[in-house]
Every structure is written in C-alpha cells, then in structure tokens.
Amino acid sequence: MYKLVIRPILFLFPAEFIHNFSFIFLKVVCKIPLVSYIIKYFFTLNNQALNKSVFNLKFKNRIGLAAGFDKNAFLIKELSLFGFGHIEIGTVTPKPQRGNNKPRLFRLNNKKSLLNSMGFNNDGVDLIAKRLKRYNGDCIIGANIGKNQKTLNENAWNDYLICFKKLFHLVDYFVVNVSSPNTPGLRSLLNKKPLSKLLECLQNENNKKKFSKPILLKISPDNSFSEIDEIIDVVIQNKIDGIVATNTSLDRSILSESNLDKGGISGNLVEKKSTEIIRYVSTKTNGTLPIIGVGGVSSYDTMMKKINAGATIVQVYTGWIYEGPSLIRRINKIMIDELLKD
C-alpha cells in the first residue's frame, strides 16, 4: 500500500516540505488514544535473537535510524514505535542555525536516492537537550554532533565539546561528524592534526566522567584509502570506540544528472562505495574496530552486504523513505527466519 498509494502522493510535494509535514502529522496522530499501540503492534518485532551488543550497549536489533532524519529530537518517542534498534539524532550544533538556502533536498527517484545540501540546520543543543530530557523510552539514542558554520575550524573542537558536555547524560553514545559535505571546510577536520586535537579533547572530557560514553567518528565515502589509514591511526591513538561509515558522497561520477552540482548523495547510489569503505576499515583493523554501516541499506540483502563487509550494526534513512515504514520489521523478520535455519 505504501509504494502503490501513499508514496506517490507524498512524492507529489517537495521533499523537505513533506518531511516536515510528516513530522507534524505523526506527532499529532500519536496523541490520539491507542494509535501508538497500533503502530507499535504492526511495525515492531521484538525477539531476543535480534539483540546485538556493541560499545557496551545492548541494541534490540541491528537496524537504526541514521542522523539527519530527526535532527532535533522532535520525534524520538514516535519513531521508536517503528522498530528501530537505535535512533541517532542530529547533527546538533551549539547554536541554532538555519542551514543552507532552500531548496536543499531532492529525490532521485529512478535511483532510490536523495541529494541534500542541508548544512546542519538544527534547533541548537540547548533546546534539543530539553527534548531529550522528556524522553523516557528504552530505545538507544545517539547524538551526532558538529560545529556551527560560522565557527572557524581552528576553534571547532570547542563546538563539539560544548555539545558533548550538554548532551552527555541524555544520550547513550556520540558520533563526531566532520565528514558532511554541506558545511564549507568541514571535511578538512578529517586531516590528521585537527582530527587528533578534536578527538583528544573529547576523550579527555569523557575520561573525567565516572562512566564514559562511546565516541564514534563518522567518515566520508570520498576519502582515499591512504586518507582512511591516517584516520584509523588517529582513531586508535585516541581510543575512539568505533567508526560510522559512511556519510553522503560528493562523487558526481555516480550521478547521471549533470545539473546537480551541490549536495551529498545518499541511498542506492552510495551503497557500493560505503560498503567498500566498511570492508577496507574492517580489514585494516582486523575486525577489532566496531563499525556502524550506513549508505544504501534498503533491504535484508543490502544490510547483510554491510554486515558481511565488517559492519556490526547498520543505519537506514533514504531506504526507509523509499521502502516505507514496514522496512525494519520486514528485515528483522527475514533475519529471524535465517537464524532459525541455522
């Protein structure tokens, strides 16, 4: 029904408009008595066989919602009804910011992909922290943190540190986002010297706590293997807990449309690139560094490609938009069936 009726109607409208409209609609609908229970009944599948432990956290299943979908922690309670093993909010910055000019989100329907140049639009860490304080569910929550556009790169470490401190007691893990292509100059923070300083600052603060939180680094699908080697060295030196692979891509060679000159590509078009990066990181580290696989997960098969390449758990975003709200349950059902065969 979703692909035949609902999706064609939704796709008649601009992508960012329908995204925001859907958020408000879901928020309102879930206030109606019993609606939340109905959604959970139809879309959530709980089974101990699906559980996965990593980062000293126990995930209900291996499929989470990637950062960028619920940037502002506006719908955590409602989105958790759809069966996600975890939800990653953000990217969160210290101060609120509007992001880049609109339009900045486009569908590539024939490729089941998206193109976005959002630019870390979010409500700022203080308001997002207030929303997180109201959440009392049991879904694992991660915070993807970044810097404000106006913050100079040499001072970027402080923006990340502000977000880390203010969200520390409200989330289960952190993802350091220095790989988004939509904030000018941000990816230069992946260079060895600034990355070392940034991760060292966060880890020093983390070590002051009675119980530390997992810190992961989100990397780009556009990095060369030699660049990834340097990144891995910095990650290991600073005892970072894992890698999120990968962010969106600027590689225009995977696009057939020549007029789309800005923004990062997600969805099916980056599935192969992200899986190759996962395999390289896993091989390079002998499988000792946990990886969250992101990019083109839209089915059980695409999820297993990431896991077989070395990912411990995965995240979806674009695939959920194209495949519909039952995607997580469908994947988990197949996984249970495959486990029973063994």
Protein Blocks (a to p, Z undefined) as FASTA:
>chain_A
ZZmmmmmmmmmpcfklmmmmmmmmmmmmmmpghklmmmmmmmpccdfklpccehhiacfb
lcdcdehjlmnopmmmmmmmnopabdcedjddfbacebjaddfbdcdfknopadddekop
aebjklmmmmmmmpccfbdcdddddddfklcfklmmmmmmmmmmmmmmmcfbdcddfkbf
kbghklmmmpmklmmmmmmmmmmmmmmpmbdcdddddddfkbcfklmmmmmmmmmmnopa
bdcdddddfbfklpcblklmgdcdedjklmmmmmmmmmmmmmmnnopaccddeehiabfk
lmmmmmmnopabdcdfklmmmnojklmmmmmmmmmmmmmmZZ
